[in-house]
Amino acid sequence: MLNSFVQMSFQDLTGQRIKHIINLVRKMEEKVKVMVISFGIKLSEREKNPDISKEDLQRAVEEKVAELTSPQKKPGP
């Protein structure tokens, strides 16, 4: 019976580690997604206006990201 408890304890610790790793991967995925979106927006804004300032570029990125993450408006009748 003691052997069964040791095996269950090991499985519980393994499960906790796996959950921890999955959470870390999800956080990394979210950060990479934000970086890719930001970089893509910066590239497209630079193509539209090569003389855009860094502040205006950052503002455009923040506006676009807010637009992408906000609830989508459904077309009304």
C-alpha positions as CSV (number, residue, x, y, z in Angstrom):
1,M,0.0,0.0,0.0
2,L,2.9,2.4,0.8
3,N,4.3,1.7,-2.6
4,S,1.0,2.8,-4.2
5,F,1.1,6.0,-2.3
6,V,4.7,6.7,-3.4
7,Q,3.7,6.1,-7.0
8,M,0.7,8.4,-6.8
9,S,2.8,11.1,-5.1
10,F,5.3,10.9,-8.0
11,Q,2.5,11.2,-10.6
12,D,1.1,14.2,-8.7
13,L,4.5,16.0,-8.7
14,T,5.0,15.1,-12.4
15,G,1.5,16.5,-13.2
16,Q,2.3,19.7,-11.4
17,R,5.5,20.1,-13.3
18,I,3.8,19.5,-16.6
19,K,1.1,22.1,-15.7
20,H,3.9,24.6,-14.8
21,I,5.7,24.0,-18.1
22,I,2.4,24.4,-20.1
23,N,1.7,27.7,-18.4
24,L,5.2,28.9,-19.2
25,V,4.8,28.0,-22.8
26,R,1.5,29.8,-23.0
27,K,3.0,32.9,-21.5
28,M,5.9,32.8,-24.0
29,E,3.5,32.2,-26.9
30,E,1.5,35.3,-25.9
31,K,4.7,37.4,-25.7
32,V,5.9,36.2,-29.1
33,K,2.5,36.9,-30.6
34,V,2.5,40.5,-29.2
35,M,6.0,41.0,-30.6
36,V,5.1,39.7,-34.0
37,I,1.9,41.8,-34.2
38,S,3.8,44.9,-33.0
39,F,6.6,44.3,-35.5
40,G,4.2,43.8,-38.4
41,I,2.3,46.9,-37.6
42,K,5.5,48.9,-37.4
43,L,6.6,47.6,-40.8
44,S,3.3,48.5,-42.4
45,E,3.2,51.9,-40.9
46,R,6.8,52.6,-42.0
47,E,5.9,51.6,-45.6
48,K,2.9,54.0,-45.5
49,N,4.9,56.8,-44.0
50,P,8.8,56.5,-44.0
51,D,9.1,59.7,-42.0
52,I,6.9,58.7,-39.1
53,S,8.4,59.5,-35.7
54,K,9.0,56.8,-33.1
55,E,6.3,58.2,-30.9
56,D,3.7,58.2,-33.7
57,L,4.7,54.7,-34.6
58,Q,4.3,53.5,-31.1
59,R,0.9,55.2,-30.8
60,A,-0.2,53.5,-34.1
61,V,0.9,50.2,-32.7
62,E,-1.0,50.7,-29.4
63,E,-4.1,51.7,-31.3
64,K,-4.0,48.8,-33.6
65,V,-3.3,46.3,-30.8
66,A,-6.2,47.8,-28.8
67,E,-8.4,47.4,-31.9
68,L,-7.4,43.8,-32.4
69,T,-7.9,42.8,-28.7
70,S,-11.2,44.6,-28.1
71,P,-14.5,42.9,-28.6
72,Q,-15.4,42.8,-32.3
73,K,-18.4,45.0,-33.3
74,K,-21.1,43.1,-35.1
75,P,-22.6,44.8,-38.1
76,G,-25.9,46.3,-37.1
77,P,-29.1,46.2,-39.2
